[in-house]
């Protein structure tokens, strides 16, 4: 049974994502497509636009066969941590015959050359990353500078290429990777060739769904319309500001620095931003700097409210969010020893305490997202995986 992996957020699932799935189907029609997907919060530290169960339904309806949840320790990590965690989760689930991903350049040879260079200079690279971190530079900036110094072109505005680089670094050499070139930038506000970026699509929600209908598969559109008609609400991030101001009321800068492992003197700025901000967006604006991007600030604020355990090199379990008939056949024949979490209330007790802490952290993050979206809490315990018939 051929298994092709995708690491994604599907936030939400749009025509560009459909193009990626269609390309796999054209290249490998017999393949089982396995996607590992961010859950409650995505890599930028934001609440997902729709919950993980609805986004899993969108992916399954569009041709994905298995949807797994990417643990929050990876889903809200740096770009490298997101990529490494995604690949590790796929490999923990089942043997992979390939991995597909989007790319701005579509230049697999160039990305492979960069990956080979980083592997050959791993010690120097690790030292450069540690030094950069101590000086406040974020990982993405530092890794770009390292590659530029070696003569490679590295652009901060090509996040999919940078993700692809870390996918290639994380995959065993014998597993092939295929790039599918994007038609619009990840943060583009304009559409092209019936494709609109996920960030642009999110900016139209909830009141302008009809304006983006042409940029969504009909299946995604139907699922989103149903959610908007029922109880969907956008996340109220102002609740986060209130929680942070209460939490930080008795903290000193050194306490904040210790909690967030900050060593570069940025903690006083963050603490002042929390105390003086008039809105959550204002807080992020006040706190951001050249080395602390808005996404990085968001992730750190989220970690302050909802701390996570250390990220293991490989997940000790995989969480199932949904499957197609072809995916269920793979589940039935799966022989991998990593536990599969299908029913959280039952299956969590097969995990060792430190491994269960990783799952409980995901549950806490989902509860936090549900509070912000005014949904019933503890949904992880009663929302089953989504199984489709065709």
N, C-alpha and C positions, 0 to 999 in steps of 0.2 A: 504494500500500500504506500503510494507516494505521498509525502507530507511536505507542504510548502507553508512557510511561516510569514506572518506580517506583524510588526510591532506598530501599534496605532493608538490614537485617541478617539477617532470617529466622533469629533466634537463640533458639529454632528456629521453623520455620514452623507457626503455630497457627491456630485458627479465626478470629481477628480478621484475620489476613493473608488467609485464604481469602475472607472477606467483602469485602475490598478487591479481590481479583482478580475475584470474582463480579460486583461492581458495574461494573467495567470491561467485562466480558463482556456484562452487561445493557445498558450504555449504547452500547458500540461492539463489537458481535459480530464484526465483520470485522477488528478491530485485531490487530496483532502486539504482544504485551506484552513489553517489554524491561525487565529489572530489573538494576540495578547493585548489587552486594552486597559487604559487608565480607568480607575473607578471614580470615587467621589470628587477628588480634586485632580486637576491636570498639571502638566509640567510647569506651567507658568504660575502655579499657586492659586489658580482660580477654581471655583466650583464649576463642575461640568455643566454645560447648558441644559442637558437632559440627563436623567439618572442613568446609571450603568446598565440597568435592565432594558430601558427603552433603546439605548444606543446599541446594545447587543441585538435587540430585535431588528433594528435597522440593518446591521451588518449581515445577519442571517438571511433576511429577506432579499439582500443584494447578492447573495451567493457565497458568503463565508460559511464554513462548515462547523467550526468550533470557535467559541469566544471564551477566553480566559481573562481573569482579572489580574492586572499588573499590580502587585503590592505597592502600597503608598511609599514605602522606603525607596522604591525605584521611580514610581510615577511622578513624585515631586522632588526628585533629585536634580543634579546638574544634567546637562545634555549627555555627558558621558555616562553618568549613573543611570539615566533613563535607558540609554541604548544597551548598556551592559546588562541591566536588570531584565529588559525585555527579551534579549537573546537567551539569557540564562533561564528565564521562565519557560520559553519555548522548548529548550533542550531538556529541561526537567520534566516536561510533559510527555514528549515523544521524540524519537530520532527524526532529524530534519533532512530533507533532500534538497532544500534550497530556501532562500529568503528573498522576498521582493520588497522594494521600498521606493518611495518617490525621491526625486532628485532634481535640483535646478539645472545642473550641467548635463546629466546623463552620461558622464565620462567615468566609466568604471575603471578603466586603465589608470587614470590619474589618481583616483581614490585608493586603488590597490597599491600604487607606488607609494603614496603617503603612509598607508598602513604598514607596508614593508619597512619603510624608513623608521617609523616610530618603534616597531618591534626590534629593529637592529640597534636602536639608540634608547632603549627603555630606561636604562639607568640615568642617562643625562636628562631625559624627558621628566622622569619622576622628580629629580632634583630641581629642575626648573619650575615644576608645578608647585613643589613645596615652598620654594623661595617666593614665587609669585603670590601664593596664598598668604604668606606672612606679611607681604607688602600690600595686601588688600585687593590685588587683582583677581578677578573671577577666573574660573577654570577655562571658560570659552575664550576669553581674551588671551590668556597665557598660552594656551595650546595653539591659537592662531599665530601668535608672535614666534613661537618655537618653529612652526612650519615655515613661516615667511623667512626666518633666518636661515633655513635650510634650502631656500630657493623655490619653495612651493607657493602657489597662489592660494591664499586662504581668506575668504570673505565672510564677515560676520552676518551679511545679509543672505547667506545661503545655508540656513539651518538644516535643511534636508540633506544637503551634501555633507554637513558636519555630522549629522546623525548616521548617515551611510558609512562614513569613515569609521565611527565607533562600532557600528554593526559588524563591519569587516574585521575590525580588531578583535571583536568578541567571538566571532564565529570560528570554529576550527577551520583550518586552511582547506580541508577537503570538501567543505560544504560551499556550493556556489551561491553567488548573490547576483541578483538582476536588478538594474535600475530602470524605473519608468519615469521619463522626464515630465516635470510639471509644466503646465501651460500658463499658470499665474503664480506670482510670488506668494509666500505663506501669509503675508500680512497685507496683500494688495486690496485696495478699496474698490478697484474696478474689476469687471469680469472679462473673460476672454474665452472664445470657443465653447460657450455653454458651461464654463467653469468659473466658479467664484470661490475665493479662499474661505476657509472655515471662520476666520475672524470677521470677515465682511458679512458672512451669513449670520453670525451671532449678533452683529450690530443691528440687524433688521428685526430681531425678535423682541417682543412677541407680536407687535402690531402690524408688521409689514411682511407677513409670510407670503402673500400673493406676489410680492415684488421679487421674491427669490425662488419662486416655484420652478422656473426653467433651469435652475442650477442644482436641483435635487432630484434623485431618483423618485419615481412615483411612489415607491414603497416607503421611502423616508418621509416624503411629504405627507402621506396618509397617516403615518405614526405620529408625526409632529402635530398635525391638525387635530388628531384625537386627543393628544396630551393637552394642547392649548384649549380645547373645548371643555375639558374636564378640570383637573385640579392643579395644572402646572402653574408655578409662580417662579419668577426669577429670584436668584439669591439676594437677600437683603444684607449687603456687606457692612452696613452701618452697625449691625449687631456685633460684628468683629471689632469695630473701633471701640464700642462700649466695653467689650470683654477685655481688650488690650489695656484700656485706660484703668480699669479696675485692677488688673493683674500687675500693671507697672506702677501703681500708686505708691507702693512701699519698696520699690526696687531702686537700688543705686546703679550707676553705670557699670561698676565692676560685677555686680550680680547678673546683669543682663549679658555682659560679655561672657561670663562663665557659662550661663545657660545655653548660649548660642555658639560657643567656642569662637568668639571674635577676639583677635589679638592685635588688630591694626588701629585701634583708637576710634572706630566708627560707632561704638556703643552709645556714647553721650549724644551724638546726633540723632540716633534712632530713638533714644529715650525722650529727648526733647520733642521730636516729631510726634510721638505717641501722645504726649501730654498737651501739646499745643494744637493738634490737628482739629479742623472743624468738620472733616468728613474722612471716610476711609481713603478715598482717592487723594485727598489733600495730605494725608499721612504718608502715602507712598511717594508723592511728589516732594515733600519735605525731606524724606529720608534718602532718596536716591542720590547717587553720585556717579562719577565716571566708572568706578569699579563696582558699584552696587546698582545694577539695573533694576527696573521696575519688577521684572519677574523674580529676580533674586531677592528683592525686598519682600515680595509677596510670600515666597517660600519660607523665608526666615520668620515672618510674622505668623505664618501658619504653624511652623514648628514650635513657636513660643506658646501658642494656645493649645496645640495638640502635638506633643512630643512623640517621636517615633523611636523604636529601638534601633541599634546599629544595623546597617544593611549587610546581610550575609552575602558571600560571593555567589551563592546559588540559593534560590528559594527552597525551603524544606517542605513545601506543599504547593499545589496549584489549585486555584479556585475556579470552578466551572460556572460560567454565566449563561451558556446556551449552546445548542448543537442542532444540526440538520440530520436527516437520516444517514447521510454519508459520514457525518461526524460521530453519530452514535455508534456506527459500526467500528470506527477507530477506537472509541471509548471501550467498547466491548472487548476488543482484541488487545487493549493496552496492557503491557506487562511491566512498565517502568515502576520502580519501587517507591517513587516519591508519592506520598498520599494525595489523592484527589478529593477536594472538598466540594461536595454536592449539596449536602444539608448541613448548614453551619452548626445548628444546635446539636446535632448528633455527631458529625464528623470531627469537630474540633477536639474531641477527647482522645482521638487517636494520635494527637500531636504531643510531643514533649513540651514541658512548660515554657521553655525559651522560644520554641517554635510557635506555640499557641499565642505568645505575646505579639508576634508579628501579625497574626490573623486578627487579634483583638484590637490592634492599632488601626487596621483597615476598617473594622466595625465602628470604632470611635470616630474616625474621619467621616464615615457615611452618616453617622448620627449627627455630627456637626453640620454637614451639608444639608441634612433634612431639617434641622432647626432653622438654618438660614433660608430655606425654601418653604418653611411652614408646612412640612410634611410630618406624618406620623413617624416616630422614632423606632429604633430597633428593627428596621425593615430587613436587615440582613437575615434575621431569624425567621421571617415568614415569606419573603419573596423567593420563589423557586427559580431554578434555571429555566430559560426559555427553550422549548423544544418545538421545532417546526416540522411539518409533515412533508414538505417538498422544497 
